[in-house]
């Protein structure tokens, strides 16, 4: 008769640890400790990267908004740059037209008075008038300009007076007639053109110096 098998008791942890060639297993808490040490280092690496991403996105949004705001201004500036030559021509034409009507600020007021007085005198004499007296008045402020008065006393017939006024009107820079007074110069034979005495108050204008 075969004897019954003998039951082997379960191996204890100490027995397993004592088995040759087999390393003992560490408890679960000890196995997680290395992972817990890694977490702070992951935070040190991940958080700055996330903050940098937010910063870059915010800067990108700001730059995009700035470019959208500058685009229409750049277009206007480019349009003005393309119109630079026509605008320069217009400015030159405007300056030339201005100089036809008044003296520029670079001129001296005294020199303006003398030049305008001589120009008006020449125009009246060429028309056939006899100049008895002429005088330039001091410059007076007239808004953004200066007005220089020119006073003349002359004598001649009506045809000479009309011709003289026409010459003054075409003179440049412009000479304007502010006041005119005509009266008989004396007794004149009926068969001849009557002699007339002419009193003229003229003016020219000059730009004020900035």
C-alpha positions as CSV (number, residue, x, y, z in Angstrom):
1,X,0.0,0.0,0.0
2,X,1.4,3.4,-1.1
3,X,1.7,6.0,1.7
4,X,-0.3,9.3,1.2
5,X,1.6,12.3,-0.1
6,X,2.8,14.8,2.5
7,X,1.4,18.4,2.1
8,X,4.1,21.0,1.6
9,X,3.4,24.3,3.6
10,X,3.2,27.5,1.7
11,X,6.5,29.4,1.3
12,X,6.8,32.4,3.5
13,X,8.3,35.7,2.5
14,X,11.4,34.9,4.4
15,X,11.6,31.6,2.7
16,X,11.3,33.2,-0.7
17,X,13.9,35.8,0.2
18,X,16.1,33.0,1.3
19,X,15.8,31.2,-2.0
20,X,19.0,31.4,-3.9
21,X,19.1,33.3,-7.3
22,X,15.9,35.4,-6.7
23,X,15.9,39.1,-5.6
24,X,13.3,40.1,-3.0
25,X,10.4,42.4,-4.2
26,X,10.3,45.8,-2.6
27,X,7.0,47.1,-1.2
28,X,4.7,49.1,-3.5
29,X,5.4,52.4,-1.6
30,X,9.1,52.0,-2.2
31,X,8.5,51.3,-5.9
32,X,6.6,54.7,-6.3
33,X,9.2,56.8,-4.5
34,X,11.5,57.3,-7.7
35,X,8.4,58.5,-9.7
36,X,7.5,61.0,-7.0
37,X,11.0,62.5,-7.2
38,X,10.6,63.0,-11.0
39,X,7.4,65.0,-10.7
40,X,9.1,68.3,-9.5
41,X,11.6,68.1,-12.3
42,X,8.7,67.6,-14.8
43,X,7.0,70.7,-13.3
44,X,10.2,72.7,-13.7
45,X,10.4,71.8,-17.4
46,X,6.7,71.9,-18.4
47,X,5.5,75.0,-16.6
48,X,8.1,77.4,-18.1
49,X,7.4,75.9,-21.5
50,X,3.7,76.5,-21.1
51,X,4.2,80.1,-19.9
52,X,6.5,80.7,-22.9
53,X,3.8,79.4,-25.2
54,X,1.2,81.7,-23.7
55,X,3.7,84.7,-24.0
56,X,4.5,83.9,-27.6
57,X,0.8,83.6,-28.5
58,X,0.0,86.9,-26.8
59,X,2.8,88.7,-28.6
60,X,1.7,87.2,-31.9
61,X,-1.8,88.5,-31.3
62,X,-0.5,92.0,-30.5
63,X,1.8,92.1,-33.5
64,X,-1.1,90.9,-35.7
65,X,-3.4,93.6,-34.4
66,X,-0.7,96.3,-34.9
67,X,-0.1,95.2,-38.5
68,X,-3.8,95.4,-39.2
69,X,-3.9,98.9,-37.7
70,X,-0.8,100.0,-39.7
71,X,-2.0,98.5,-43.0
72,X,-4.4,101.4,-44.0
73,X,-1.9,104.0,-42.8
74,X,0.8,102.4,-44.9
75,X,-1.5,102.3,-47.9
76,X,-2.2,106.1,-47.5
77,X,1.5,106.8,-47.1
78,X,2.3,104.8,-50.2
79,X,-0.4,106.7,-52.1
80,X,1.0,110.0,-51.0
81,X,4.5,108.9,-52.0
82,X,3.2,108.0,-55.4
83,X,1.6,111.4,-55.7
84,X,4.8,113.2,-54.5
85,X,5.7,114.5,-58.0
86,X,2.2,115.9,-58.8
87,X,2.0,117.5,-55.4
88,X,5.4,119.1,-55.8
89,X,4.2,120.5,-59.2
90,X,1.0,121.8,-57.6
91,X,3.0,123.4,-54.8
92,X,5.4,125.1,-57.3
93,X,2.4,126.4,-59.3
94,X,0.7,127.7,-56.2
95,X,3.9,129.5,-55.2
96,X,4.3,131.0,-58.6
97,X,0.6,132.2,-58.5
98,X,1.2,133.6,-55.1
99,X,4.2,135.6,-56.2
100,X,2.1,137.1,-59.0
101,X,-0.2,138.6,-56.4
102,X,2.1,139.7,-53.6
103,X,5.6,140.0,-52.4
104,X,7.1,137.0,-50.5
105,X,8.2,137.2,-46.9
106,X,11.9,137.0,-47.9
107,X,11.7,140.5,-49.4
108,X,12.5,143.6,-47.3
109,X,9.5,145.9,-46.7
110,X,11.6,149.0,-47.6
111,X,12.8,147.5,-50.8
112,X,9.2,146.4,-51.6
113,X,7.9,150.0,-51.1
114,X,10.6,151.5,-53.4
115,X,10.2,148.9,-56.1
116,X,6.4,149.1,-56.2
117,X,6.5,152.9,-56.1
118,X,8.8,153.0,-59.1
119,X,6.8,150.4,-61.0
120,X,3.6,152.3,-60.6
121,X,5.2,155.6,-61.5
122,X,6.6,154.0,-64.7
123,X,3.2,152.6,-65.7
124,X,1.4,155.9,-65.2
125,X,4.1,157.9,-67.1
126,X,4.0,155.4,-70.0
127,X,0.3,155.9,-70.2
128,X,0.8,159.6,-70.7
129,X,0.2,161.0,-67.2
130,X,2.4,163.7,-65.6
131,X,3.4,162.7,-62.0
132,X,3.3,165.6,-59.7
133,X,3.9,163.7,-56.4
134,X,4.4,160.2,-55.3
135,X,4.9,158.6,-51.8
136,X,5.0,155.2,-50.2
137,X,3.3,154.8,-46.9
138,X,4.7,152.6,-44.0
139,X,3.8,149.0,-44.0
140,X,0.7,148.1,-42.0
141,X,-0.5,144.7,-40.8
142,X,-3.4,143.3,-42.8
143,X,-4.2,139.9,-41.3
144,X,-1.5,137.4,-42.3
145,X,-0.1,140.0,-44.8
146,X,1.4,143.5,-44.8
147,X,-0.1,146.3,-46.8
148,X,2.1,149.0,-48.3
149,X,0.3,152.0,-49.5
150,X,1.3,154.1,-52.6
151,X,-0.1,157.6,-53.1
152,X,0.1,159.5,-56.4
153,X,-1.0,162.8,-57.7
154,X,-0.9,163.0,-61.5
155,X,-2.4,165.0,-64.3
156,X,-3.6,164.1,-67.8
157,X,-6.6,163.6,-70.0
158,X,-9.1,160.8,-69.6
159,X,-7.5,158.5,-72.2
160,X,-4.2,158.7,-70.3
161,X,-6.0,157.9,-67.0
162,X,-7.7,154.8,-68.5
163,X,-4.5,153.6,-70.0
164,X,-2.7,154.1,-66.7
165,X,-5.2,152.2,-64.7
166,X,-5.0,149.3,-67.3
167,X,-1.2,149.2,-66.9
168,X,-1.5,149.1,-63.2
169,X,-4.0,146.3,-63.4
170,X,-1.6,144.1,-65.5
171,X,1.4,144.8,-63.3
172,X,2.9,142.0,-61.3
173,X,3.2,141.6,-58.4
174,X,-0.3,143.1,-58.3
175,X,-0.9,146.7,-57.6
176,X,-4.4,147.4,-56.4
177,X,-6.4,150.6,-56.7
178,X,-7.9,151.5,-53.3
179,X,-9.2,154.9,-54.1
180,X,-9.4,157.2,-57.0
181,X,-10.4,160.9,-57.3
182,X,-10.6,162.9,-60.5
183,X,-11.3,166.6,-60.9
184,X,-10.7,169.2,-63.5
185,X,-7.1,170.5,-63.6
186,X,-8.3,174.0,-64.6
187,X,-9.9,175.8,-67.5
188,X,-9.5,174.0,-70.8
189,X,-10.5,175.3,-74.3
190,X,-13.6,173.6,-75.6
191,X,-11.8,172.3,-78.6
192,X,-9.2,170.3,-76.7
193,X,-9.3,167.3,-74.3
194,X,-9.9,168.5,-70.8
195,X,-7.0,168.2,-68.4
196,X,-7.8,166.3,-65.3
197,X,-6.2,166.0,-61.9
198,X,-5.9,162.5,-60.6
199,X,-5.4,161.4,-57.0
200,X,-4.6,157.7,-56.6
201,X,-4.3,155.6,-53.5
202,X,-2.7,152.2,-54.4
203,X,-1.4,149.3,-52.4
204,X,0.7,146.2,-52.7
205,X,0.9,143.3,-50.2
206,X,3.7,141.4,-48.7
207,X,3.8,138.1,-46.7
208,X,4.7,138.5,-43.1
209,X,7.9,136.8,-42.0
210,X,7.1,133.6,-40.0
